[in-house]
């Protein structure tokens, strides 16, 4: 009898323990969730409008659960209802929901009916993570690159000192030898010969040859100087806002025509207006890529601040102030006024890569002019480049006629009339 | 003494040579031959000008006017305008007027960088974690339509900016058709 009671007791105790354990474990999982899974869900669904520590289209979400608990006494159930159908919560007349909705200018949050309870728990676990302190930038890498420059200078300096010592040594040897000679009464051979310049002046043939050589050499240099007037190859001005083509077109592989969209359709390639910068920099407010001593994170962040100032974007309030300033970009590639050049003809019709003329732009931290942009350079390319006629009905007839005339399969731009004066000068 | 003099001459020559070669600065433009033939007399694109109050030659068209080649867009840049466009706005192009090959080129340049070339929200900037949370086109909560796509492209939406100045009206509608095609592909 006694045993039976004991058995009953233990079983009821066990079931109670089981229930407790279950309850505890479910509440545990509800509390915890998986922050790693939550991060990927957050990045895929929420990050378009929310960040953890910064107001964007929607509010910052770090510790959102504890914050709404403290502010409005709302719990996870309310949050889940809001996430799945915010419009419904607003319509139901919920005071806090309407307050948030009006605070953010009536921007409706997209509904996420596909997120399960577990998903929401994961996301909330991610938002509840403690903010990671910024780690001190590893100084080793920067040190190494700095070392390199210093060592180069050191080597050069050491070489210079070595040469100076050598010259000084020779001078000393000469002096001592002379002193020895004087001491031993050795008569040094008389150096009273005709001076070199007199001997030179007396030799008329030498004078003639030298003057012809000098004339030719100076003509060569004068010609070289005159020919580079107006040629700005290598021109690399400092721009008012440091824009790295290496980061944008290289690292992030943004298409050239994303920003220079008018190169497709017009004469100029277009300097992008600031709203095009803001397409991405509304979201990208800091630089996270690789840095160097010269181009640090602070430097790049400062340049983004300059962009915000020029575009009149208040990053804290996430809205435009309307107080914008035009940016005085310095033009690099500049053809003289008497030459006509059309980007769309080359980019859209001929399908030439931007890099053909502008060089490896995607590797340039500061852009410099790659090509000389002289007439000879234009003509050379027109002589050697075949016209792209495949699938272009516009060219079919003239291509047939001209290739018969020249007896070739593929016409160059020059044979299509690309050397006519009036094509570019009128 | 004679030797000393020649040494001075040689060093002087070297100094002149070094200064001449180091004077070429890359940060300043070169001399121009007859600048009045190089510089445009007329206003050039983006040049400064005293003719306008803000000193810039590039001006917005006067208020209440429509530039040549553009047309009136009657939907407002508001949530109501977006909802209205989502329900009512239809493409003026029929299927024969849409050049899908061209639309793909334009989409890959302007949209693919974030939305991904397949429209799955996995563009290069998303993969590199520069911009996050770009939705898929088949997202059920958004349920995009041709009207809402065009409205978002015209005015921008949330973190997305306006693409009205990078794409003209026909190009925008072509891209809309391409987005709808991607959406249909994703929903398969």
Interface residues (C-beta under 8 A of the other chain):
Chain A: X42 X43 X44 X45 X46 X47 X48 X49 X50 X56 X57 X106 X107 X108 X110 X111 X112 X113 X114 X228 X229 X230 X231 X232 X234 X235 X236 X237 X238 X251 X252 X253 X254 X255 X257 X258 X261 X265 X268 X271 X273 X275 X276 X278 X279 X280 X282 X283 X284 X288 X326 X328 X329 X331 X334 X336 X337 X338 X368
Chain B: X26 X27 X28 X29 X30 X31 X32 X33 X37 X38 X39 X40 X41 X45 X46 X48 X54 X55 X56 X79 X108 X109 X110 X113 X121 X124 X125 X128 X129 X130 X131 X132 X133 X134 X135 X139 X140 X141 X142 X156 X158 X159 X160 X161 X162 X163 X165 X166 X167 X168
